[in-house]
């Protein structure tokens, strides 16, 4: 799908409860060729579609972060083409080291790097001209992101970086899953409101007497679908860790209590 002149989307065939219709691989033209953001899948038809669309102009493979639905096709594409893979300088995936190591504010292939840790500690967004931002999983229009607990994620940073991106004033955000976001500020504020409401509801579950994590999980997520159990556990633990870091909760041996 062509979003606008010089920007195309190819959706990877990896749909699921965490990926929606699949990972969006964005191809972006610049004066030095074409970059692909998040190859997303090792599926042969998907990689072939990327190579067919980019042709010999493919210059860079950019990663927003190293979760498998973003990273898995990158190294295969790198081996086939020799094109460098660029990602955050400190990879969250021990088996992967980017060819080109990026930091906040760097420029690469006509794009500006914006470090947005939270959903993943190595998460990047990429700012394009004309007030457009490629947001990876940091901001998505179809769902809020799962934020895992330490050391894989950080809810305090995630919230702070949502506020940071909200206040940038981008006109359009293109995420790694789902449709284009044409009213970014309003959508991000809704995501923040959701997080604050979830935090308040979890804080209200805590008591002075310690409770098992599993008890809190059952109370926080009623009628939970089995395929959402793992992300629910991750989100709950991330919220509890945030409350603990703020001096509002404490835990011992998987039992959590309120500190008032």
C-alpha positions as CSV (number, residue, x, y, z in Angstrom):
1,X,0.0,0.0,0.0
2,X,1.3,3.4,-0.9
3,X,0.8,5.9,1.9
4,X,2.1,8.9,0.2
5,X,4.8,9.6,-2.4
6,X,8.0,7.8,-1.4
7,X,6.4,5.8,1.5
8,X,4.9,2.3,1.1
9,X,3.7,-0.3,3.5
10,X,4.0,-4.1,3.2
11,X,2.2,-6.0,6.0
12,X,3.9,-9.2,7.2
13,X,1.8,-12.3,7.3
14,X,2.1,-12.6,11.1
15,X,-1.3,-11.7,12.5
16,X,-2.2,-12.4,16.1
17,X,-3.5,-10.9,19.4
18,X,-0.2,-8.9,19.8
19,X,0.4,-8.0,16.2
20,X,-3.1,-7.2,14.9
21,X,-3.1,-7.8,11.1
22,X,0.6,-8.2,11.1
23,X,3.8,-6.1,11.3
24,X,3.9,-3.1,9.1
25,X,7.2,-3.0,7.1
26,X,7.6,0.6,5.9
27,X,9.6,1.4,2.8
28,X,10.8,5.0,2.7
29,X,12.7,6.6,-0.2
30,X,15.4,9.1,0.4
31,X,18.1,10.7,-1.9
32,X,20.4,7.7,-1.3
33,X,17.9,4.9,-2.0
34,X,15.2,3.2,0.0
35,X,15.2,2.1,3.6
36,X,12.9,-0.6,5.1
37,X,11.7,-0.2,8.7
38,X,11.1,-3.4,10.6
39,X,11.3,-6.3,8.0
40,X,9.1,-8.1,10.6
41,X,9.0,-11.7,9.4
42,X,11.2,-14.4,7.8
43,X,8.3,-15.4,5.6
44,X,9.7,-15.8,2.1
45,X,6.8,-14.1,0.4
46,X,7.1,-11.1,2.7
47,X,10.9,-10.7,2.2
48,X,10.4,-11.2,-1.6
49,X,7.8,-8.4,-1.6
50,X,10.2,-6.1,0.2
51,X,13.0,-6.9,-2.2
52,X,10.7,-6.5,-5.2
53,X,9.5,-3.1,-4.0
54,X,12.9,-1.7,-3.0
55,X,14.9,-3.3,-5.8
56,X,18.6,-2.4,-5.9
57,X,17.8,0.9,-4.1
58,X,17.6,-0.8,-0.7
59,X,20.2,1.1,1.4
60,X,19.4,0.4,5.1
61,X,17.4,-1.9,7.3
62,X,16.1,0.1,10.3
63,X,14.7,-1.5,13.5
64,X,12.4,0.2,15.9
65,X,13.3,-2.5,18.5
66,X,14.3,-6.1,18.7
67,X,11.1,-8.0,19.5
68,X,10.9,-11.0,17.3
69,X,8.0,-9.7,15.1
70,X,10.3,-6.8,14.1
71,X,13.7,-8.4,14.1
72,X,13.2,-11.8,12.7
73,X,13.5,-10.9,9.0
74,X,16.2,-8.3,9.4
75,X,19.2,-10.6,9.5
76,X,18.0,-12.8,6.7
77,X,17.5,-9.6,4.6
78,X,21.0,-8.5,5.6
79,X,22.6,-11.7,4.6
80,X,20.9,-11.7,1.2
81,X,21.6,-8.1,0.4
82,X,24.6,-7.0,2.5
83,X,22.6,-3.9,3.5
84,X,23.4,-2.7,7.0
85,X,21.0,-3.2,9.9
86,X,20.6,-0.1,12.1
87,X,19.2,-0.2,15.6
88,X,19.7,1.2,19.1
89,X,23.3,1.1,20.2
90,X,22.6,-1.2,23.1
91,X,20.5,-4.1,21.9
92,X,17.9,-5.7,24.2
93,X,18.4,-9.0,22.3
94,X,21.7,-10.7,23.4
95,X,22.0,-12.6,20.1
96,X,21.8,-9.4,18.0
97,X,24.2,-6.5,17.5
98,X,23.2,-3.8,14.9
99,X,25.6,-3.1,12.1
100,X,25.0,0.6,12.6
101,X,24.5,1.7,16.3
102,X,22.1,4.6,16.7
103,X,21.5,7.0,19.5
104,X,18.8,9.6,20.2
105,X,19.1,12.5,17.8
106,X,21.2,10.7,15.2
107,X,20.4,11.2,11.5
108,X,20.2,8.2,9.2
109,X,18.9,8.0,5.6
110,X,17.0,11.3,5.9
111,X,15.4,10.3,9.2
112,X,16.0,11.5,12.8
113,X,16.3,8.9,15.6
114,X,14.0,9.4,18.6
115,X,14.8,7.0,21.5
116,X,11.6,6.0,23.2
117,X,12.3,3.2,25.8
118,X,9.5,1.6,27.7
119,X,7.8,-1.0,25.6
120,X,11.4,-2.2,25.0
121,X,14.5,-0.6,26.3
122,X,16.0,-0.3,22.8
123,X,12.9,1.2,21.2
124,X,13.3,3.9,18.6
125,X,11.0,6.0,16.6
126,X,12.1,7.6,13.3
127,X,11.1,11.2,12.4
128,X,10.6,11.9,8.8
129,X,10.1,15.3,7.1
130,X,6.6,16.9,6.9
131,X,5.8,16.2,10.6
132,X,5.6,12.4,10.2
133,X,6.8,9.9,12.7
134,X,7.4,6.1,12.4
135,X,6.5,5.0,15.9
136,X,7.1,1.2,16.0
137,X,5.1,-0.2,18.9
138,X,5.4,2.9,21.1
139,X,2.2,4.4,19.8
140,X,-0.4,2.3,17.9
141,X,-3.9,3.1,16.8
142,X,-5.4,-0.3,17.4
143,X,-4.3,-1.0,20.9
144,X,-2.1,0.1,23.8
145,X,1.3,-1.5,23.9
146,X,2.3,-4.2,26.3
147,X,4.9,-2.9,28.7
148,X,7.0,-5.8,30.2
149,X,8.6,-5.6,33.6
150,X,12.3,-4.9,34.2
151,X,14.7,-5.5,32.7
152,X,12.8,-5.8,29.4
153,X,10.7,-2.7,29.8
154,X,9.9,0.2,32.0
155,X,6.4,1.6,32.5
156,X,7.6,4.9,34.0
157,X,9.7,5.5,30.9
158,X,6.9,4.4,28.6
159,X,4.5,7.0,30.1
160,X,7.1,9.7,30.0
161,X,7.9,9.0,26.4
162,X,4.2,8.9,25.5
163,X,4.0,12.4,26.9
164,X,7.2,13.3,24.9
165,X,5.7,12.1,21.6
166,X,2.3,13.7,22.4
167,X,3.9,17.1,22.8
168,X,6.1,16.8,19.6
169,X,3.2,18.0,17.4
170,X,3.5,15.4,14.7
171,X,0.7,15.6,12.1
172,X,0.8,11.8,11.2
173,X,2.1,8.8,13.0
174,X,2.8,5.5,11.2
175,X,3.0,2.6,13.6
176,X,4.3,-1.0,13.3
177,X,0.8,-2.4,13.6
178,X,-2.5,-1.0,12.4
179,X,-3.6,2.0,10.4
180,X,-2.1,5.5,10.1
181,X,-2.8,7.8,13.1
182,X,-4.0,11.1,11.8
183,X,-4.9,12.7,15.2
184,X,-1.8,11.8,17.2
185,X,-2.2,14.1,20.2
186,X,-5.8,13.0,20.9
187,X,-5.0,9.3,20.5
188,X,-1.9,9.5,22.7
189,X,-3.8,11.4,25.4
190,X,-6.3,8.5,25.3
191,X,-3.5,6.0,25.8
192,X,-2.2,8.0,28.7
193,X,-5.7,8.2,30.3
194,X,-6.0,4.4,29.9
195,X,-2.7,3.9,31.7
196,X,-3.5,6.2,34.5
197,X,-6.9,4.6,35.0
198,X,-5.3,1.1,35.0
199,X,-2.8,2.2,37.5
200,X,-5.5,3.6,39.8
201,X,-7.5,0.4,39.6
202,X,-4.4,-1.7,40.4
203,X,-3.4,0.6,43.3
204,X,-7.0,0.2,44.6
205,X,-6.6,-3.6,44.7
206,X,-3.6,-3.4,47.0
207,X,-4.1,-3.7,50.8
208,X,-1.9,-3.4,53.8
209,X,-1.9,-7.2,54.1
210,X,0.2,-8.8,51.4
211,X,-1.6,-10.6,48.6
212,X,-0.2,-13.2,46.1
213,X,0.5,-11.9,42.6
214,X,-1.9,-14.4,41.2
215,X,-4.7,-13.1,43.3
216,X,-4.1,-9.6,42.1
217,X,-4.0,-10.9,38.5
218,X,-7.4,-12.6,38.8
219,X,-8.9,-9.4,40.3
220,X,-7.3,-7.0,37.9
221,X,-8.3,-8.9,34.7
222,X,-11.7,-10.5,34.9
223,X,-12.7,-13.1,32.2
224,X,-9.3,-12.9,30.7
225,X,-8.8,-14.7,27.4
226,X,-6.2,-17.5,27.6
227,X,-4.1,-16.0,24.8
228,X,-3.8,-12.7,26.7
229,X,-2.6,-14.2,29.9
230,X,1.1,-13.6,29.3
231,X,0.7,-9.9,28.3
232,X,-1.7,-9.3,31.2
233,X,0.9,-10.8,33.6
234,X,3.6,-8.5,32.1
235,X,1.4,-5.4,32.3
236,X,0.3,-6.0,35.9
237,X,3.9,-6.6,37.0
238,X,5.1,-3.5,35.2
239,X,2.4,-1.4,37.0
240,X,3.3,-2.9,40.4
241,X,7.0,-2.2,39.8
242,X,6.1,1.4,39.0
243,X,4.1,1.8,42.2
244,X,6.9,0.3,44.1
245,X,9.4,2.7,42.6
246,X,7.2,5.5,43.7
247,X,7.0,4.2,47.3
248,X,3.4,3.2,47.0
249,X,3.8,-0.5,47.1
250,X,6.2,-3.2,48.3
251,X,6.6,-6.9,47.7
252,X,8.2,-10.0,49.2
253,X,8.2,-13.5,47.7
254,X,5.6,-12.7,45.1
255,X,3.3,-11.1,47.6
256,X,2.4,-7.4,47.1
257,X,1.0,-4.9,49.6
258,X,0.1,-1.2,49.7
259,X,2.3,1.3,51.4
260,X,-0.6,3.8,51.7
